[in-house]
Amino acid sequence: MLTTKFSTDLVRAYQYDLAERELRPTTVSLRLAVLASFSKWAVREGRLHRNPLDPIVRPSKRIKLPDTLRWDAVQTILDLCRTRRDRAIVTLMAYGGLRRSEVVALDIGDFDPTFGLRRVCGKGGQEAAVPLPKSARSIVSDYLHAERPDAAASEPLFRVSYSTVARKVMVTRMASHRVWKLVRDLGERSGIKALHPHALRHACAVELLRRTKNLRAVQQHLRHRDIQTTTIYATLMPDELAEAVSAFDA
């Protein structure tokens, strides 16, 4: 049996010593993880009665907050779109929270002007219906009526055309990198450096949370499997946090 001095109190004292030496949280976590692994082996081999690290609270991992746009910036980007098609693409990312891969995978028949999107194929091949507000549905409907009035339900919602070496015009489904280039161009014209499509998805989440105060609704709209993925957006609302803590002044 290992010495009884290898206790939770000893490990906690070691953790405090690491913190006083101003080591990074990731370094502290790594050293504690090594001890925890050793302790599990010792318990399994009968060298210890219990793992002394079980009660220890490890340093939390630093979370990199996503880049977010103010909602008025999103409206500016929409106004800068040169075509109805581009405006519809940005709308689906900003109001529907769609990823660029999900946008280009849409077919004409996936859009319902009275609801939104009947089918969105997300990560892992999972499919879900995504409602859209009336303003967003109007933008997509305007695009379809003006530019795709006779399109079949099975055709891609967004297409691109290009000329071959033989000067033949080809029309294909839009690729996700074209969406990236579109958003980057809009960012440059609106004065937003290094704008990327996922920033519109983040803006959608933050604005929906700001308006509804309903984290579950945001989780469902963005189709997160784990609500822990959604909770990060709660840290991106300093104005609402300031309003909440003002309750102490009452």
KAKAPE-V895067 format. One record per backbone hydrogen bond with DSSP energy under -0.5 kcal/mol. CO is the residue of the C=O (numbers start at 1). NH is the residue of the N-H. If there is no record, write none. Layout:
co:CO nh:NH
co:CO nh:NH
This chain:
co:3 nh:6
co:5 nh:7
co:7 nh:11
co:8 nh:12
co:9 nh:13
co:10 nh:14
co:11 nh:15
co:12 nh:16
co:13 nh:17
co:14 nh:18
co:15 nh:19
co:16 nh:20
co:17 nh:21
co:18 nh:23
co:19 nh:22
co:24 nh:28
co:25 nh:29
co:26 nh:30
co:27 nh:31
co:28 nh:32
co:29 nh:33
co:30 nh:34
co:31 nh:35
co:32 nh:36
co:33 nh:37
co:34 nh:38
co:35 nh:39
co:36 nh:40
co:37 nh:41
co:38 nh:42
co:39 nh:43
co:40 nh:44
co:41 nh:45
co:42 nh:47
co:42 nh:48
co:43 nh:46
co:47 nh:2
co:50 nh:52
co:51 nh:54
co:53 nh:56
co:56 nh:58
co:62 nh:64
co:63 nh:65
co:70 nh:73
co:70 nh:74
co:71 nh:75
co:72 nh:76
co:73 nh:77
co:74 nh:78
co:75 nh:79
co:76 nh:80
co:77 nh:81
co:78 nh:81
co:83 nh:87
co:84 nh:88
co:85 nh:89
co:86 nh:90
co:87 nh:91
co:88 nh:92
co:89 nh:93
co:90 nh:94
co:91 nh:95
co:91 nh:96
co:92 nh:96
co:92 nh:98
co:93 nh:97
co:99 nh:103
co:100 nh:104
co:101 nh:105
co:103 nh:106
co:106 nh:157
co:106 nh:158
co:107 nh:110
co:108 nh:111
co:110 nh:118
co:110 nh:119
co:112 nh:115
co:112 nh:116
co:115 nh:132
co:116 nh:112
co:116 nh:118
co:117 nh:130
co:120 nh:122
co:120 nh:128
co:122 nh:125
co:123 nh:126
co:126 nh:122
co:128 nh:120
co:129 nh:131
co:130 nh:117
co:133 nh:137
co:134 nh:138
co:135 nh:139
co:136 nh:140
co:137 nh:141
co:138 nh:142
co:139 nh:143
co:140 nh:144
co:141 nh:145
co:142 nh:146
co:143 nh:147
co:143 nh:148
co:144 nh:148
co:148 nh:151
co:152 nh:155
co:153 nh:109
co:155 nh:108
co:158 nh:174
co:160 nh:172
co:162 nh:170
co:164 nh:167
co:168 nh:164
co:168 nh:170
co:170 nh:162
co:172 nh:160
co:175 nh:178
co:175 nh:179
co:176 nh:180
co:177 nh:181
co:178 nh:182
co:179 nh:183
co:180 nh:184
co:181 nh:185
co:182 nh:186
co:183 nh:187
co:184 nh:188
co:185 nh:189
co:186 nh:190
co:187 nh:191
co:187 nh:192
co:188 nh:191
co:191 nh:193
co:192 nh:195
co:196 nh:199
co:196 nh:200
co:197 nh:200
co:197 nh:201
co:198 nh:202
co:199 nh:69
co:199 nh:203
co:200 nh:204
co:201 nh:205
co:202 nh:206
co:203 nh:207
co:204 nh:208
co:205 nh:209
co:206 nh:210
co:207 nh:211
co:208 nh:212
co:209 nh:213
co:213 nh:215
co:214 nh:218
co:215 nh:219
co:216 nh:220
co:217 nh:221
co:218 nh:222
co:219 nh:223
co:219 nh:224
co:226 nh:229
co:226 nh:230
co:227 nh:231
co:230 nh:233
co:231 nh:234
co:231 nh:235
co:232 nh:235
co:233 nh:236
co:234 nh:237
co:237 nh:241
co:238 nh:242
co:239 nh:243
co:240 nh:244
co:241 nh:245
co:242 nh:246
co:244 nh:247
co:245 nh:248
co:246 nh:249
co:247 nh:250
